[in-house]
Amino acid sequence: MDEVGAELRQQHPESFRKIKVSCRNGEEKVFFAFTKVVRLKRYGRKRLVIVHEQEDLTDAPRFLLTDALHWESGRVIQTWSYRWLPRSFMRRAKQVCGLESSGARRKRSHATSA
């Protein structure tokens, strides 16, 4: 998938539109996005959004997929920005606080297996 993004950046940088998105906490952020509805063999039709944060497109792209074919790229990015915070929190909680090895989790797993 990254080869497609790299070719787009090199051959058609104008394909990435500047989009201002209202992210969590009301923060306004500018992104540069390419979007297209694609057909994936196993998953059918999806909207693909390739997102950069730098105007020169030199940062690592994010590839976002959605079933919402009618959504514009700004809405896909906004929805992704709201999901990112809980995912980061859970990953850090597992790494730093040891939530994976907590007694509450072990008790729950034993209760469901009985």
Residue, then its C-alpha position, 0 to 999 in steps of 0.5 A: m500500500d505504501e508504494v501506491g502512496a509513494e507513487l502518488r506523492q511523486q507523480h501527482p502531489e496535486s492529488f493531495r488536497k489541503i483539509k482543515v479538520s476540527c479534531r478532539n478538544g476543538e483543535e483545528k488541524v491541517f491535513f493533506a489528503f487523497t481519497k478514493v473508493v477502492r475495491l478490495k478482494r476480501y472486503g469489497r468497496k471501501r473508502l481509502v484516505i491517505v493522510h499527510e500532516q506536512e504540506d511537502l508530503t515527506d512525513a509518513p502517510r496514514f492509510l485510513l479505510t472506512d465502509a462509509l463510502h459517502w464520507e468526505s476525507g475530512r470526516v474520516i480524518q475527524t473520526w479517526s482523530y477521536r478514536w486515536l486517544p482511547r487507543s493510545f491510552m489503552r496501549r500506554a496503560k497496558q505498557v506502563c501500569g501493567l493492566e494486562s497482568s492485573g488481578a481483576r483481569r485474571k479473575r474475569s478470565h477465570a470466571t468466563s472459562a468456568 
